[in-house]
Amino acid sequence: MKRHLTLQARLKLPMARRCITMVSNHHATLPLLDKSLRYFILTSTPHGKQIAIAMTLRGYEHAISPPRYQLENLDIMSIIDTCDVFVLETTTLVLSTLEHGCRSTVNYEQACQQDADISFLWYAASQAKTCILLSTGVVTAWVKDCEIVDAALAVHPPAKDEGDSSKGHMITAIVDVLTGEYGTRLAQLR
């Protein structure tokens, strides 16, 4: 029994890596090779802080992810102004809002009214920041051609929740792909 658990533990990181798909990578944005750039990861989950810590441990000097609930909209915009790369973790609901903004004439104000975090993606793009979308929901083909997203990763965690250990492996896998320590396939979406 113990040998089975050890084998399962060794397989968690490779399994987590297979759960990540690169949806778009305009201008070879990924991997993020410049460790001196300022990275701002915005998410409403603890993932952002965990990603920022993992990047810092790998030598990225300025990777931050302050708790979303502690930030006002102006605080977020101020941090975006000072960063070089903006990473937004989203869900399926957010992506549907963004899809409408990319495919139709929905303007900035309408997108902001539908979802506040999308407004930050639009804002970062308008400030010529590199924008990376990290989706924990369903990503469809439109993201590939969306002009405000420089790179997009779809993360599909294993269906069975295996606790904190499995989540830690997923964070490691995400950072591996972001930093180029592990390559992933570019999705062929239609």
N, C-alpha and C positions, 0 to 999 in steps of 0.2 A: 504494500500500500504506500509506503514512504517513497519508493522509487517512482511510482506513478505521480505523486504530488510534485516531486522534483522535476520530472519531465514536463509536467503541466506548467510549472513555474518558468522553466526555460523557454517554453513556447509562447508565453504571453506577449513578449515584445514583438517577435516576428508576426504573430497573429494581429496585434494592434497595428503594425505597419501596413498589413494588407487591407486594413479597414480605411485607409486614406487614399483618396483619388485626387490627383491634380486636375482641376476642371479647366483652368486657363493659366497661362504664364506668358503674358505679353512682355516683350522686350527682355526676355530671360530674367524676369524679376526674381524668381527663385532659382537657386538657393540664395539666401541673404548672406552674402560673403563679407560685406564691410562691417566689421565688429565695432567700428567707431561711430556709426550712425545712431541716431536717437530713435528708439522703437517704442511706440505707445500701443498697448493692447487693451482694447475696450471690450468688456464682456460683463454680463450680469451674473456670471457664475465664478467660482474660485479658479477656474481654468486659467484665466488671464494672469493671475498672480503666479500660479505654478509655472506657466510658460515663461514669464519674465524671469523668475528665479532660475529656471533651467538654462535659459539663454545666458544669464549673467555668469552662471557656473562654467559656461563654455567660452567665456571671454568676451561676450558682448557687453561693452562698457555701460551702455545706457538703455536698458530694457525695463520699462515700467508698466505697471498695471494697477493703478490705485483702485480701491473698491468703488464700483459703479454707484452704489447707494450713497456714498459720501460726496459725490460730485454733482454740482449744478451744471446746467447746460453751458454756461459761460466758462466754467472751469475746464470742461472738456474741450471747448473750442480754443481756449488759451493753451492747453497742452498740445493740441493738434498744431497750433501755430509754431510751437517750438520743436516738434518732432520732424523726423525725416520720413519715417515709415509708420503708417497707421494700419493696425490689424483690428478688424471688427469680427467678433464671433456672433453669428446669427443663428436663427432658427428658420424653419419653413415659412412661418408667418411673415417674418421680415423679408424673406426672399421674394414672396409674392408681391409685396409692395415695391421692391426694387425692380422686379420684372416689368411692372406697369410703367415705371419711370424710364426704363430703357427702350421699351417697344413702342411707346406712344408719346403723345405730346404732354403727358403729365409733367407739370413743372415742379420746381424745387419746393415751393410752398405747399403744394398738395402732398408731395411725398413726405414732407416734414410733419404734416398734420396726421398722416396715417401711421407713421412710426418715427419716434424721436431719434433712435439710433441710426436710422437710414439718413437722417439729415446730417449726421456727423460724417458719414461716408461721402455724401455730396459735398459737404464743406471741405473735407480733406482733399478731395479731387480738385475743387476750385482753387485750392491753395497750392496746387502742383505737388502734393505729397504722394508718395507711393502708397497705394491702397491695396490691402490684402483682405480678402473675404475668407473667413474660416467658418464653414457651415456645419452645424451639427444636425441639420435637417436635410431635406431633399434638394438637390441642386439639379436644375434642368439646363438644357442646351443654351438658352439665352444668355447665361452668365458669360459664356465663352466670348461673346461679342459685345458685352456691356462696356461702354467706353470709360466708365469711372472705376472699373476694377482692373488693377494691374495683374493680379494673380488671385486664384480662388482654389481652396482646398475643401473637399467634401470629406467629412469624418463620419463614418458609419460604425459606431461602437457595436461590438458583438451583441446580439439580441439578449443574451443572458447576462445580467448584471452580476459580476463576480466580486463586488466589493471594492474597497479602496485600492487594493493591490492592482486590480485590473485597470482602474482609472489612472493610476500612476504610470502604468505602462503605456496607456493611450497618450498621456501628456508627453512622455519621452518620445514616442513615435512621431507626434506632431512636431516637436522641436527638431527631431532628426531630419524630417523632411524640410522644414523651414531653413535649417542651417546647412543642408546639403550633406549631412552625415549618412543619409539614406535617400536614395532616389526613388521616386514613385512614377508610375506611368501617367502620361497625359491622356485624359479620357477622350475617347472619340465619341462625343455626343452628337446627336442629330436633332 
